[in-house]
Amino acid sequence: MERPNIPLPERLRPHTLDEYVGQEHLVGKGAVLRKMIESGKISSFILWGPPGVGKTTLARIVASQLNREFFTLSAISSGVKDVRDVIDKARSNRMFQVEGSPILFIDEIHRFNKAQQDALLGAVESGVITLIGATTENPSFEVISPLLSRCQVYVLKSLEVKDLDTLLANALKKDTYLKNREIKISEKEALFRFSGGDARKLLNVLEIVIQSFGEDEAIEITNKVVTDCLQENIALYDKNGEMHYDIISAFIKSIRGSDPNGAIYYMARMLAGGEDPLFIARRMLILASEDVGLANPNAALLAESCYNAVHQIGMPEARIILAETCIYLASSPKSNSAIMAIDEALAMVNSTNEAPPVPLHLRNAPTKLMQDLGYAKDYKYAHSFEGNFVDQEFLPDELKGHKFYDPGNNARENELRSRLGKLWKKYDY
């Protein structure tokens, strides 16, 4: 049998909910989305999750099972005119469709600007169309409030190992080409690692590995075979992410390690490979707080400004802003003291069955009864004292003297250490 021209992920795309793999919390027996589909009545909704977890497939299944007319737009290539054209067509076809309003699926809806999203509002509200949006970004930030209020948001998760196992088994058993090949999978770890919980990547990797063997060869898939094959076919493996997880890991670790040269190189790798610039900006915003932290508080402000600017102007100009922020973060002093402090505090809170009571002098006392009970009694108002500070206890009795925040060893936090040490003798700063 000749190798098929249609990619494996497309050949194996499920057409019913029973064939769909993963997202049991949404489409499993008795789950919210399955129940809505089975009722035959659906409202507009947005599917939020990482790439390759079945957002587009789920939208197609919904339209198919409900026998709805299905329109699809990509936010990357569609404008307001395209949106209005679809709405006009849906409105004219609506009178001939008794099952319900046509479904408009918009992929990457977070890339629609305000005007494009505004163009959807009337049709969604009046029921001319049922909107299904797909996004990899938090819709709370990327979808305008009026449209978001008219849609349910369902969160999709990266596929688990059991889901990836099912996909592999289905590929070898059901695909008309693969089921006629002699294929043995001795090791799966590399397949799963390179897929990153993405069904499309998993099946693409599997197909690339199988195509590396001759037509008459028996195929045994091991971790080494997969790794060697992908190193030779990196562009085929992941045209948009170029070993997405490995590169972003190297990028983050280069900034954390204060190497602007390594950081800018891996950023270039990501941009050349088609990575979403907002993904890079978002990771730098996280890193600014997690790894630079209080050693240079301005880093978080710059990273936030970078994210907003990239969102506003896009590529290719955004590369300059990304580069400036990358170099600034990599060159900044580093501290993880804030994340260590909050993680230790959270661990203590979560390990205690009953939270200790707030000291009486710190409690609010809006009523006379509360005042009579001692609420707010003996509280000392810091601004009434010299230097706007007075030594008093803020932790519950059980935690007196426990120090959560330990300043890092850098110029900025050494100043904080010195100041806190003068104020709080009991904490041994």
Secondary structure, 3 states (H helix, E strand, C coil): CCCCCCCHHHHCCCCCCCCCCCCHHHHCCCCHHHHHHHHCCCCCEEEECCCCCCHHHHHHHHHHHCCCCEEEEECCCCCHHHHHHHHHHHHHHHCCCCCCCCEEEEECHHHCCHHHHHHHHHHHHHCCCEEEEEECCCHHHHCCHHHHCCCEEEECCCCCHHHHHHHHHHHHHHCCCHHHCCEEECCCHHHHHHHCCCHHHHHHHHHHHHHCCCCCCCEEECHHHHHHHHHHCHHHHCCCCCCHHHHHHHHHHHHHCCCHHHHHHHHHHHHHCCCCHHHHHHHHHHHHHHHHHHHCCHHHHHHHHHHHHHHHHCCCCHHHHHHHHHHHHHHCCCCCHHHHHHHHHHHHHHHCCCCCCCCHHHCCCCCHHHHHCCCCCCCCCHHHCHHHCCCCCCCCHHHCCCCCCCCCCCHHHHHHHHHHHHHCHHHCC
